[in-house]
Amino acid sequence: MRKQRQKSPSKVGMGTHPQRRPKNNYFSTLMSTPEGRALRSEWSRKKNTNVKRGRPRGVPDGFTNDKILPIREKAKEEARKVVEIMADQIEDDYSKEALTTAVEIMRVPQDSRSRIAAARLVLDFTKSKPVAKSEIAVAKAEEFLASLLDNDEEEEQKDGQEITDSKEETL
């Protein structure tokens, strides 16, 4: 017969049923006394000023605040130059400011969604939207049909002249 496998020895202080052992959580024992509760609430209210967590708001991935600030300043200067070039197309000061901000957002490395939205805004300000292609297609189709009708009429006239010419020759 086979030998039975050996069981692991019980861990020191654990006994045979470690799940039945009383819990010794530091904070639960701290909360059992009024002094402990006061100390715990004081710790909760106290702000931890030693630690800087994460990167500042508005700073894209892969950049620190110190690295992104010169890039933003350069983008602002470029945006001002671009808007000055396009100043004759823009009437309002508010639209100039909005366009400057949009060009600046396009130049700064950020998430692609905001850059695409800024590019769309710049195009709306500067370029007129193209005429709907269906209207162009309809106009071209009408021209095509009109040219076909003109060709048919010319052919009919030529055929009619040929018939009359042939009748005259036979007489």
Secondary structure, DSSP 8 states (H G I E B T S, - for coil): -----------TTT-S-GGGS----HHHHHTTSHHHHHHHHHHHHS---S---S--TT--TT--HHHHHHHHHHHHHHHHHHHHHTGGG---HHHHHHHHHHHHHHHS---HHHHHHHHHHHHHHHS-----HHHHHHHHHHHHHHHHHHHHHHHHHHHHHHHHHHHHHH-
